Amino acid sequence: MSTWQIVLWVIVIVLAAILVALFFIGRRLEKKQAEQQEQIEAAKQSVTFLVLDKKRLRLKESKLPQQVIDSTPWYLRRSKLPIVMVRFNGQVMRMISDEAIFDLIPVGKEVRATVSGLYITDVKGIRGALDSKPVKKGWFQKIKDKAFKARDDQRAEQAAKKGEPAPKSISTQSSGSGGGSPRKRKATKKKRKH
């Protein structure tokens, strides 16, 4: 065997060992997370409080109790947590929010929340529904929407010049393929160039 083949085999064996180690570590972490979720479910209770402020802060800046900071693993101490400052029974407290509901929590409103210790797992509005989380469009979807809008505007201008009614927009059509056969599209491209 030549040198490059030996090096290649060593790299393959090391990568395989890393994958096996990650598999077993992942299974162990999955079991640990399932146990923690069971503990959260067992200790949850429904409370009503006023949300004063919410921020993403590092653990040391969050002013959480020292016991919470000490029990946090070292590799999570520098990460930012969703911290919510609430007024509950006349006391101002800082709580950790679940990442999935952090954007739903309204500031300056009273909410009914499901809490497990200092951890907020669910939020519901007392007076009406909470504002839903806006759906973010990806970069490709934004470009696609701009292209369709420009095409619809161009078609409307062409129809106005000919005195015809404006065609339907792309949002009302069933397919976004651009309409017509490929020959028709090529013909319209040639017309646009001239």
N, CA and C atoms as a LAMMPS dump frame, in Angstrom:
ITEM: TIMESTEP
0
ITEM: NUMBER OF ATOMS
582
ITEM: BOX BOUNDS ff ff ff
-5.0000000000000000e+02 5.0000000000000000e+02
-5.0000000000000000e+02 5.0000000000000000e+02
-5.0000000000000000e+02 5.0000000000000000e+02
ITEM: ATOMS id mol type element x y z
1 1 1 N 0.831 -1.188 0
2 1 2 C 0 0 0
3 1 3 C 0.875 1.251 0
4 2 1 N 0.432 2.212 -0.739
5 2 2 C 1.192 3.457 -0.795
6 2 3 C 0.826 4.353 0.394
7 3 1 N 1.572 5.412 0.56
8 3 2 C 1.402 6.303 1.704
9 3 3 C 0.032 6.976 1.707
10 4 1 N -0.437 7.43 0.557
11 4 2 C -1.715 8.154 0.516
12 4 3 C -2.873 7.23 0.855
13 5 1 N -2.752 5.923 0.531
14 5 2 C -3.81 4.974 0.892
15 5 3 C -3.852 4.755 2.403
16 6 1 N -2.693 4.694 3.02
17 6 2 C -2.638 4.521 4.478
18 6 3 C -3.242 5.746 5.169
19 7 1 N -2.878 6.917 4.696
20 7 2 C -3.425 8.151 5.269
21 7 3 C -4.939 8.183 5.101
22 8 1 N -5.425 7.787 3.94
23 8 2 C -6.868 7.773 3.679
24 8 3 C -7.583 6.812 4.625
25 9 1 N -7.024 5.623 4.834
26 9 2 C -7.641 4.659 5.743
27 9 3 C -7.644 5.175 7.178
28 10 1 N -6.576 5.826 7.595
29 10 2 C -6.526 6.38 8.953
30 10 3 C -7.612 7.445 9.121
31 11 1 N -7.769 8.303 8.126
32 11 2 C -8.801 9.347 8.19
33 11 3 C -10.188 8.721 8.26
34 12 1 N -10.449 7.697 7.454
35 12 2 C -11.76 7.02 7.46
36 12 3 C -12.024 6.389 8.814
37 13 1 N -11.025 5.74 9.407
38 13 2 C -11.21 5.097 10.715
39 13 3 C -11.466 6.132 11.801
40 14 1 N -10.737 7.25 11.774
41 14 2 C -10.941 8.308 12.762
42 14 3 C -12.341 8.904 12.622
43 15 1 N -12.776 9.16 11.401
44 15 2 C -14.129 9.698 11.187
45 15 3 C -15.197 8.727 11.66
46 16 1 N -15.004 7.435 11.405
47 16 2 C -15.974 6.434 11.86
48 16 3 C -16.03 6.406 13.382
49 17 1 N -14.874 6.499 14.047
50 17 2 C -14.843 6.515 15.512
51 17 3 C -15.556 7.751 16.059
52 18 1 N -15.36 8.889 15.406
53 18 2 C -16.029 10.115 15.844
54 18 3 C -17.543 9.986 15.688
55 19 1 N -17.997 9.434 14.579
56 19 2 C -19.436 9.252 14.362
57 19 3 C -20.041 8.316 15.402
58 20 1 N -19.366 7.22 15.72
59 20 2 C -19.877 6.29 16.734
60 20 3 C -19.943 6.979 18.095
61 21 1 N -18.899 7.748 18.448
62 21 2 C -18.896 8.464 19.725
63 21 3 C -20.036 9.477 19.775
64 22 1 N -20.252 10.218 18.694
65 22 2 C -21.35 11.198 18.661
66 22 3 C -22.711 10.516 18.773
67 23 1 N -22.841 9.347 18.198
68 23 2 C -24.103 8.608 18.281
69 23 3 C -24.428 8.265 19.729
70 24 1 N -23.44 7.726 20.463
71 24 2 C -23.692 7.337 21.843
72 24 3 C -23.862 8.545 22.757
73 25 1 N -23.11 9.601 22.518
74 25 2 C -23.28 10.824 23.308
75 25 3 C -24.664 11.417 23.063
76 26 1 N -25.112 11.407 21.804
77 26 2 C -26.444 11.914 21.476
78 26 3 C -27.548 11.131 22.155
79 27 1 N -27.404 9.806 22.204
80 27 2 C -28.414 8.982 22.884
81 27 3 C -28.459 9.296 24.37
82 28 1 N -27.281 9.488 24.98
83 28 2 C -27.234 9.795 26.406
84 28 3 C -27.888 11.156 26.681
85 29 1 N -27.588 12.149 25.842
86 29 2 C -28.19 13.472 26.016
87 29 3 C -29.699 13.439 25.793
88 30 1 N -30.138 12.6 24.865
89 30 2 C -31.572 12.459 24.606
90 30 3 C -32.292 11.901 25.827
91 31 1 N -31.702 10.897 26.468
92 31 2 C -32.297 10.322 27.681
93 31 3 C -32.349 11.359 28.794
94 32 1 N -31.257 12.127 28.933
95 32 2 C -31.2 13.148 29.972
96 32 3 C -32.272 14.218 29.745
97 33 1 N -32.462 14.611 28.468
98 33 2 C -33.475 15.612 28.152
99 33 3 C -34.876 15.081 28.433
100 34 1 N -35.124 13.804 28.14
101 34 2 C -36.433 13.213 28.417
102 34 3 C -36.714 13.21 29.922
103 35 1 N -35.697 12.903 30.735
104 35 2 C -35.867 12.936 32.187
105 35 3 C -36.169 14.346 32.677
106 36 1 N -35.455 15.332 32.137
107 36 2 C -35.697 16.715 32.537
108 36 3 C -37.097 17.169 32.14
109 37 1 N -37.554 16.744 30.977
110 37 2 C -38.893 17.116 30.527
111 37 3 C -39.951 16.509 31.445
112 38 1 N -39.732 15.275 31.907
113 38 2 C -40.659 14.654 32.854
114 38 3 C -40.691 15.439 34.163
115 39 1 N -39.532 15.903 34.643
116 39 2 C -39.483 16.691 35.874
117 39 3 C -40.218 18.018 35.702
118 40 1 N -40.063 18.634 34.531
119 40 2 C -40.754 19.899 34.262
120 40 3 C -42.261 19.681 34.244
121 41 1 N -42.7 18.62 33.593
122 41 2 C -44.132 18.316 33.526
123 41 3 C -44.701 18.029 34.916
124 42 1 N -43.93 17.358 35.783
125 42 2 C -44.407 17.018 37.119
126 42 3 C -44.53 18.255 38.009
127 43 1 N -43.662 19.243 37.82
128 43 2 C -43.639 20.413 38.707
129 43 3 C -44.362 21.62 38.13
130 44 1 N -45.014 21.499 36.983
131 44 2 C -45.609 22.693 36.373
132 44 3 C -46.877 23.129 37.094
133 45 1 N -47.085 24.436 37.092
134 45 2 C -48.283 25.025 37.687
135 45 3 C -48.658 26.272 36.904
136 46 1 N -49.911 26.621 36.959
137 46 2 C -50.413 27.761 36.207
138 46 3 C -50.463 28.986 37.116
139 47 1 N -49.835 30.08 36.674
140 47 2 C -49.808 31.317 37.456
141 47 3 C -50.13 32.5 36.551
142 48 1 N -50.511 33.598 37.182
143 48 2 C -50.793 34.836 36.457
144 48 3 C -49.803 35.893 36.919
145 49 1 N -49.168 36.554 35.972
146 49 2 C -48.229 37.619 36.338
147 49 3 C -48.178 38.671 35.248
148 50 1 N -47.586 39.819 35.6
149 50 2 C -47.412 40.938 34.686
150 50 3 C -45.995 40.886 34.139
151 51 1 N -45.869 40.915 32.826
152 51 2 C -44.548 40.884 32.195
153 51 3 C -44.015 42.309 32.132
154 52 1 N -42.88 42.547 32.78
155 52 2 C -42.284 43.883 32.803
156 52 3 C -41.293 44.09 31.666
157 53 1 N -40.474 43.075 31.398
158 53 2 C -39.431 43.209 30.39
159 53 3 C -38.989 41.819 29.957
160 54 1 N -38.418 41.751 28.761
161 54 2 C -37.838 40.492 28.304
162 54 3 C -36.604 40.805 27.468
163 55 1 N -35.552 40.006 27.677
164 55 2 C -34.286 40.21 26.98
165 55 3 C -33.568 38.877 26.852
166 56 1 N -32.617 38.847 25.937
167 56 2 C -31.692 37.712 25.856
168 56 3 C -30.394 38.158 26.525
169 57 1 N -30.08 37.509 27.64
170 57 2 C -28.919 37.894 28.425
171 57 3 C -28.031 36.688 28.705
172 58 1 N -26.743 36.98 28.94
173 58 2 C -25.843 35.929 29.399
174 58 3 C -26.235 35.551 30.83
175 59 1 N -25.864 34.372 31.235
176 59 2 C -26.284 33.853 32.536
177 59 3 C -25.805 34.741 33.685
178 60 1 N -24.579 35.258 33.601
179 60 2 C -24.05 36.089 34.686
180 60 3 C -24.72 37.452 34.731
181 61 1 N -25.18 37.96 33.591
182 61 2 C -25.838 39.264 33.531
183 61 3 C -27.321 39.175 33.876
184 62 1 N -27.861 37.97 33.944
185 62 2 C -29.303 37.794 34.089
186 62 3 C -29.817 38.045 35.497
187 63 1 N -28.935 38.08 36.489
188 63 2 C -29.296 38.286 37.895
189 63 3 C -30.242 37.191 38.401
190 64 1 N -30.048 35.989 37.899
191 64 2 C -30.776 34.834 38.424
192 64 3 C -30.138 34.429 39.743
193 65 1 N -30.836 33.632 40.568
194 65 2 C -30.23 33.188 41.83
195 65 3 C -28.9 32.459 41.599
196 66 1 N -27.976 32.611 42.548
197 66 2 C -26.648 32.024 42.41
198 66 3 C -26.706 30.51 42.297
199 67 1 N -27.689 29.895 42.924
200 67 2 C -27.845 28.442 42.86
201 67 3 C -28.105 27.986 41.424
202 68 1 N -28.888 28.755 40.681
203 68 2 C -29.173 28.428 39.281
204 68 3 C -27.9 28.556 38.449
205 69 1 N -27.13 29.606 38.677
206 69 2 C -25.889 29.82 37.931
207 69 3 C -24.888 28.703 38.228
208 70 1 N -24.8 28.301 39.499
209 70 2 C -23.858 27.249 39.874
210 70 3 C -24.243 25.894 39.305
211 71 1 N -25.531 25.627 39.166
212 71 2 C -25.967 24.316 38.673
213 71 3 C -25.942 24.219 37.147
214 72 1 N -25.659 25.331 36.467
215 72 2 C -25.59 25.322 35.001
216 72 3 C -24.246 24.756 34.554
217 73 1 N -24.249 23.874 33.546
218 73 2 C -22.969 23.339 33.048
219 73 3 C -22.076 24.464 32.513
220 74 1 N -20.762 24.254 32.588
221 74 2 C -19.797 25.286 32.214
222 74 3 C -19.922 25.704 30.762
223 75 1 N -20.293 24.772 29.873
224 75 2 C -20.358 25.102 28.453
225 75 3 C -21.595 25.93 28.098
226 76 1 N -22.551 26.06 29.012
227 76 2 C -23.74 26.885 28.756
228 76 3 C -23.696 28.245 29.446
229 77 1 N -22.67 28.494 30.221
230 77 2 C -22.628 29.743 30.996
231 77 3 C -22.429 30.981 30.146
232 78 1 N -21.84 30.847 28.977
233 78 2 C -21.602 32.018 28.124
234 78 3 C -22.714 32.232 27.11
235 79 1 N -23.623 31.269 26.971
236 79 2 C -24.7 31.418 25.988
237 79 3 C -25.769 32.37 26.526
238 80 1 N -26.5 32.982 25.607
239 80 2 C -27.551 33.924 25.997
240 80 3 C -28.858 33.162 26.209
241 81 1 N -29.556 33.54 27.274
242 81 2 C -30.823 32.901 27.625
243 81 3 C -31.969 33.896 27.462
244 82 1 N -33.163 33.414 27.124
245 82 2 C -34.337 34.298 27.081
246 82 3 C -34.839 34.566 28.509
247 83 1 N -34.537 35.729 29.027
248 83 2 C -34.886 36.102 30.396
249 83 3 C -36.105 37.024 30.368
250 84 1 N -37.078 36.741 31.249
251 84 2 C -38.299 37.542 31.346
252 84 3 C -38.394 38.074 32.772
253 85 1 N -38.563 39.401 32.906
254 85 2 C -38.749 40.009 34.218
255 85 3 C -40.253 40.171 34.439
256 86 1 N -40.754 39.599 35.542
257 86 2 C -42.19 39.602 35.807
258 86 3 C -42.463 40.132 37.213
259 87 1 N -43.711 40.618 37.41
260 87 2 C -44.181 40.986 38.741
261 87 3 C -45.214 39.947 39.143
262 88 1 N -44.892 39.205 40.199
263 88 2 C -45.751 38.125 40.658
264 88 3 C -45.95 38.28 42.165
265 89 1 N -47.2 38.446 42.597
266 89 2 C -47.544 38.63 44.014
267 89 3 C -46.767 39.785 44.65
268 90 1 N -46.61 40.885 43.908
269 90 2 C -45.939 42.062 44.434
270 90 3 C -44.424 42.006 44.381
271 91 1 N -43.86 40.888 43.94
272 91 2 C -42.408 40.765 43.849
273 91 3 C -41.984 40.799 42.391
274 92 1 N -40.831 41.403 42.133
275 92 2 C -40.264 41.4 40.791
276 92 3 C -39.3 40.225 40.719
277 93 1 N -39.543 39.338 39.753
278 93 2 C -38.725 38.141 39.611
279 93 3 C -38.193 38.047 38.189
280 94 1 N -37.091 37.344 38.038
281 94 2 C -36.554 37.047 36.715
282 94 3 C -36.738 35.561 36.475
283 95 1 N -37.269 35.24 35.298
284 95 2 C -37.526 33.85 34.958
285 95 3 C -36.921 33.535 33.595
286 96 1 N -36.683 32.256 33.343
287 96 2 C -36.149 31.805 32.062
288 96 3 C -37.32 31.315 31.232
289 97 1 N -37.388 31.764 29.998
290 97 2 C -38.478 31.384 29.108
291 97 3 C -38.034 30.267 28.174
292 98 1 N -38.999 29.495 27.738
293 98 2 C -38.732 28.507 26.692
294 98 3 C -38.467 29.277 25.401
295 99 1 N -37.493 28.829 24.63
296 99 2 C -37.096 29.538 23.408
297 99 3 C -38.26 29.623 22.41
298 100 1 N -39.103 28.611 22.375
299 100 2 C -40.197 28.569 21.402
300 100 3 C -41.268 29.618 21.676
301 101 1 N -41.446 30.017 22.94
302 101 2 C -42.524 30.963 23.256
303 101 3 C -42.011 32.355 23.609
304 102 1 N -40.699 32.564 23.579
305 102 2 C -40.132 33.851 23.99
306 102 3 C -40.671 35.005 23.157
307 103 1 N -40.801 34.817 21.844
308 103 2 C -41.295 35.889 20.985
309 103 3 C -42.785 36.159 21.186
310 104 1 N -43.528 35.202 21.736
311 104 2 C -44.96 35.381 21.955
312 104 3 C -45.281 36.164 23.228
313 105 1 N -44.35 36.249 24.134
314 105 2 C -44.605 36.894 25.42
315 105 3 C -44.717 38.408 25.219
316 106 1 N -45.883 38.984 25.575
317 106 2 C -46.051 40.436 25.395
318 106 3 C -45.485 41.202 26.589
319 107 1 N -44.802 42.296 26.311
320 107 2 C -44.238 43.137 27.371
321 107 3 C -45.306 44.121 27.826
322 108 1 N -45.454 44.268 29.137
323 108 2 C -46.404 45.22 29.695
324 108 3 C -47.816 44.69 29.788
325 109 1 N -48.021 43.405 29.628
326 109 2 C -49.361 42.818 29.709
327 109 3 C -49.37 41.717 30.754
328 110 1 N -50.567 41.451 31.238
329 110 2 C -50.749 40.383 32.209
330 110 3 C -51.06 39.095 31.452
331 111 1 N -50.384 38.027 31.803
332 111 2 C -50.554 36.755 31.105
333 111 3 C -50.739 35.626 32.107
334 112 1 N -51.349 34.547 31.62
335 112 2 C -51.441 33.312 32.393
336 112 3 C -50.4 32.371 31.807
337 113 1 N -49.479 31.933 32.641
338 113 2 C -48.356 31.128 32.163
339 113 3 C -48.278 29.811 32.915
340 114 1 N -47.756 28.82 32.235
341 114 2 C -47.438 27.55 32.864
342 114 3 C -45.964 27.608 33.241
343 115 1 N -45.687 27.455 34.536
344 115 2 C -44.346 27.657 35.056
345 115 3 C -43.902 26.404 35.803
346 116 1 N -42.628 26.077 35.648
347 116 2 C -42.013 24.995 36.416
348 116 3 C -40.764 25.561 37.064
349 117 1 N -40.872 25.932 38.328
350 117 2 C -39.764 26.596 39.014
351 117 3 C -39.568 27.991 38.448
352 118 1 N -38.395 28.269 37.879
353 118 2 C -38.123 29.563 37.239
354 118 3 C -38.273 29.488 35.727
355 119 1 N -38.811 28.404 35.227
356 119 2 C -38.853 28.157 33.784
357 119 3 C -40.278 28.305 33.262
358 120 1 N -40.489 29.227 32.311
359 120 2 C -41.809 29.448 31.706
360 120 3 C -41.934 28.525 30.497
361 121 1 N -42.936 27.636 30.537
362 121 2 C -43.09 26.663 29.447
363 121 3 C -44.208 27.013 28.473
364 122 1 N -45.208 27.781 28.931
365 122 2 C -46.327 28.117 28.056
366 122 3 C -46.937 29.438 28.508
367 123 1 N -47.499 30.194 27.552
368 123 2 C -48.09 31.498 27.859
369 123 3 C -49.424 31.624 27.14
370 124 1 N -50.429 32.157 27.865
371 124 2 C -51.735 32.448 27.275
372 124 3 C -52.151 33.843 27.727
373 125 1 N -52.844 34.556 26.861
374 125 2 C -53.307 35.89 27.216
375 125 3 C -54.533 35.82 28.108
376 126 1 N -54.626 36.724 29.064
377 126 2 C -55.798 36.762 29.943
378 126 3 C -56.942 37.5 29.251
379 127 1 N -56.626 38.658 28.705
380 127 2 C -57.642 39.467 28.019
381 127 3 C -57.413 39.368 26.522
382 128 1 N -57.957 38.338 25.921
383 128 2 C -57.795 38.153 24.479
384 128 3 C -56.584 37.299 24.157
385 129 1 N -56.438 37.016 22.882
386 129 2 C -55.339 36.166 22.434
387 129 3 C -54.04 36.966 22.33
388 130 1 N -52.938 36.259 22.395
389 130 2 C -51.632 36.896 22.212
390 130 3 C -51.385 37.113 20.734
391 131 1 N -50.551 38.101 20.432
392 131 2 C -50.185 38.328 19.037
393 131 3 C -49.376 37.139 18.562
394 132 1 N -49.732 36.636 17.389
395 132 2 C -49 35.481 16.876
396 132 3 C -47.647 35.913 16.343
397 133 1 N -46.737 34.972 16.314
398 133 2 C -45.38 35.229 15.851
399 133 3 C -45.404 35.432 14.344
400 134 1 N -44.845 36.535 13.835
401 134 2 C -44.86 36.742 12.392
402 134 3 C -43.986 35.711 11.68
403 135 1 N -44.473 35.228 10.554
404 135 2 C -43.725 34.25 9.791
405 135 3 C -42.663 34.983 8.988
406 136 1 N -41.42 34.585 9.177
407 136 2 C -40.325 35.236 8.471
408 136 3 C -40.158 34.599 7.11
409 137 1 N -39.989 35.445 6.105
410 137 2 C -39.737 34.949 4.764
411 137 3 C -38.242 34.789 4.578
412 138 1 N -37.88 33.735 3.894
413 138 2 C -36.476 33.507 3.59
414 138 3 C -36.019 34.405 2.458
415 139 1 N -34.727 34.425 2.243
416 139 2 C -34.144 35.261 1.198
417 139 3 C -34.681 34.875 -0.17
418 140 1 N -34.741 33.582 -0.459
419 140 2 C -35.21 33.12 -1.76
420 140 3 C -36.678 33.491 -1.967
421 141 1 N -37.504 33.366 -0.932
422 141 2 C -38.928 33.7 -1.055
423 141 3 C -39.113 35.194 -1.305
424 142 1 N -38.298 36.046 -0.677
425 142 2 C -38.393 37.49 -0.91
426 142 3 C -38.073 37.825 -2.372
427 143 1 N -37.008 37.22 -2.897
428 143 2 C -36.62 37.455 -4.295
429 143 3 C -37.73 36.973 -5.229
430 144 1 N -38.274 35.816 -4.929
431 144 2 C -39.328 35.234 -5.76
432 144 3 C -40.565 36.147 -5.769
433 145 1 N -40.943 36.662 -4.593
434 145 2 C -42.096 37.564 -4.51
435 145 3 C -41.869 38.848 -5.301
436 146 1 N -40.641 39.399 -5.225
437 146 2 C -40.336 40.608 -5.992
438 146 3 C -40.451 40.343 -7.49
439 147 1 N -39.951 39.184 -7.922
440 147 2 C -40.001 38.843 -9.351
441 147 3 C -41.452 38.695 -9.818
442 148 1 N -42.27 38.016 -9.019
443 148 2 C -43.68 37.839 -9.401
444 148 3 C -44.415 39.175 -9.424
445 149 1 N -44.107 40.056 -8.46
446 149 2 C -44.769 41.362 -8.428
447 149 3 C -44.368 42.184 -9.657
448 150 1 N -43.086 42.147 -10.002
449 150 2 C -42.633 42.895 -11.179
450 150 3 C -43.281 42.346 -12.442
451 151 1 N -43.397 41.026 -12.535
452 151 2 C -44.034 40.425 -13.71
453 151 3 C -45.508 40.812 -13.783
454 152 1 N -46.205 40.779 -12.64
455 152 2 C -47.621 41.158 -12.628
456 152 3 C -47.803 42.621 -13.017
457 153 1 N -46.918 43.493 -12.516
458 153 2 C -46.996 44.914 -12.875
459 153 3 C -46.77 45.115 -14.371
460 154 1 N -45.811 44.38 -14.909
461 154 2 C -45.518 44.488 -16.339
462 154 3 C -46.707 44.007 -17.176
463 155 1 N -47.321 42.918 -16.761
464 155 2 C -48.491 42.401 -17.485
465 155 3 C -49.659 43.388 -17.405
466 156 1 N -49.824 44.021 -16.231
467 156 2 C -50.912 44.99 -16.082
468 156 3 C -50.68 46.201 -16.992
469 157 1 N -49.41 46.641 -17.096
470 157 2 C -49.097 47.761 -17.984
471 157 3 C -49.367 47.41 -19.443
472 158 1 N -48.975 46.197 -19.839
473 158 2 C -49.215 45.763 -21.221
474 158 3 C -50.705 45.669 -21.514
475 159 1 N -51.472 45.171 -20.558
476 159 2 C -52.918 45.053 -20.75
477 159 3 C -53.563 46.441 -20.823
478 160 1 N -53.04 47.384 -20.033
479 160 2 C -53.586 48.74 -20.057
480 160 3 C -53.316 49.41 -21.401
481 161 1 N -52.139 49.146 -21.991
482 161 2 C -51.824 49.721 -23.295
483 161 3 C -52.742 49.184 -24.379
484 162 1 N -53.082 47.883 -24.265
485 162 2 C -53.945 47.257 -25.261
486 162 3 C -55.42 47.513 -24.98
487 163 1 N -55.751 48.008 -23.808
488 163 2 C -57.138 48.287 -23.464
489 163 3 C -57.863 47.054 -22.936
490 164 1 N -57.141 46.036 -22.535
491 164 2 C -57.731 44.813 -21.996
492 164 3 C -57.787 44.906 -20.474
493 165 1 N -58.624 44.054 -19.854
494 165 2 C -58.617 44.038 -18.384
495 165 3 C -57.302 43.439 -17.889
496 166 1 N -56.871 43.847 -16.699
497 166 2 C -55.602 43.367 -16.133
498 166 3 C -55.697 41.875 -15.846
499 167 1 N -54.632 41.109 -16.149
500 167 2 C -54.645 39.67 -15.864
501 167 3 C -54.575 39.415 -14.36
502 168 1 N -54.91 38.164 -13.955
503 168 2 C -54.864 37.797 -12.546
504 168 3 C -53.42 37.798 -12.062
505 169 1 N -53.247 38.102 -10.79
506 169 2 C -51.896 38.094 -10.235
507 169 3 C -51.457 36.665 -10
508 170 1 N -50.165 36.484 -9.755
509 170 2 C -49.602 35.15 -9.579
510 170 3 C -50.145 34.474 -8.33
511 171 1 N -50.521 35.248 -7.328
512 171 2 C -51.015 34.65 -6.093
513 171 3 C -52.362 33.962 -6.3
514 172 1 N -53.123 34.361 -7.317
515 172 2 C -54.408 33.722 -7.563
516 172 3 C -54.306 32.59 -8.565
517 173 1 N -53.163 32.481 -9.256
518 173 2 C -52.994 31.392 -10.202
519 173 3 C -52.559 30.149 -9.46
520 174 1 N -52.836 28.977 -10.056
521 174 2 C -52.53 27.731 -9.373
522 174 3 C -51.062 27.37 -9.457
523 175 1 N -50.377 27.717 -10.525
524 175 2 C -48.96 27.361 -10.629
525 175 3 C -48.139 28.62 -10.859
526 176 1 N -46.924 28.59 -10.347
527 176 2 C -46.041 29.74 -10.495
528 176 3 C -45.012 29.519 -11.584
529 177 1 N -45.353 28.786 -12.635
530 177 2 C -44.362 28.43 -13.646
531 177 3 C -44.097 29.544 -14.643
532 178 1 N -44.875 30.58 -14.62
533 178 2 C -44.648 31.668 -15.554
534 178 3 C -45.68 31.681 -16.654
535 179 1 N -46.517 30.688 -16.716
536 179 2 C -47.619 30.663 -17.669
537 179 3 C -47.194 30.388 -19.088
538 180 1 N -47.949 29.569 -19.761
539 180 2 C -47.713 29.317 -21.177
540 180 3 C -46.647 28.279 -21.435
541 181 1 N -46.516 27.957 -22.7
542 181 2 C -45.543 26.961 -23.107
543 181 3 C -44.157 27.584 -23.174
544 182 1 N -43.099 26.75 -23.239
545 182 2 C -41.744 27.309 -23.325
546 182 3 C -41.545 28.171 -24.572
547 183 1 N -42.179 27.783 -25.694
548 183 2 C -42.047 28.596 -26.908
549 183 3 C -42.63 29.98 -26.688
550 184 1 N -43.769 30.03 -26.031
551 184 2 C -44.431 31.306 -25.781
552 184 3 C -43.549 32.192 -24.892
553 185 1 N -42.931 31.574 -23.871
554 185 2 C -42.061 32.349 -22.984
555 185 3 C -40.849 32.879 -23.738
556 186 1 N -40.256 32.052 -24.61
557 186 2 C -39.105 32.508 -25.39
558 186 3 C -39.5 33.663 -26.298
559 187 1 N -40.687 33.571 -26.911
560 187 2 C -41.153 34.637 -27.787
561 187 3 C -41.325 35.95 -27.015
562 188 1 N -41.865 35.865 -25.803
563 188 2 C -42.057 37.082 -25.028
564 188 3 C -40.715 37.653 -24.562
565 189 1 N -39.737 36.768 -24.29
566 189 2 C -38.402 37.254 -23.923
567 189 3 C -37.77 38.015 -25.085
568 190 1 N -37.931 37.485 -26.306
569 190 2 C -37.381 38.167 -27.477
570 190 3 C -38.031 39.513 -27.661
571 191 1 N -39.353 39.576 -27.447
572 191 2 C -40.064 40.85 -27.605
573 191 3 C -39.559 41.869 -26.597
574 192 1 N -39.268 41.415 -25.365
575 192 2 C -38.818 42.344 -24.318
576 192 3 C -37.442 42.919 -24.66
577 193 1 N -36.579 42.11 -25.295
578 193 2 C -35.235 42.579 -25.631
579 193 3 C -35.271 43.668 -26.676
580 194 1 N -36.234 43.626 -27.586
581 194 2 C -36.271 44.6 -28.698
582 194 3 C -37.004 45.837 -28.329
